[in-house]
Amino acid sequence: MKFREDLEGQGFKFNPSDPCVANRMIKSTQHTVVFYVYHLKSSRKDPKVNDDFAKFLEETYGKHGRIKRSKVHEYLVMKLDF
């Protein structure tokens, strides 16, 4: 519930069909966060938005808010290759 409140405080709206998906609009473009337990994926075309979101996570959650960036991610049972 705290994580949800923190994201809503950043302007995110939660998907009514999937409570693990939240979106917000920044300059008419969508920023999406998908999460499950301790995995989180932030998607936005503008890398500065992801940088700012990563900073928010680390400031809010300390070492638990640190993110890893790479072209290939393993998320749950999927391998995402960008």
ABEGO torsion letter per residue (X at the ends): XAAAAAAAAAGBBBBAABAABBBBBBGGBBBBBBBBEABBBBBBABAAAAAAAAAAAAAAAEAAABBBBBABBBBEABBBBX
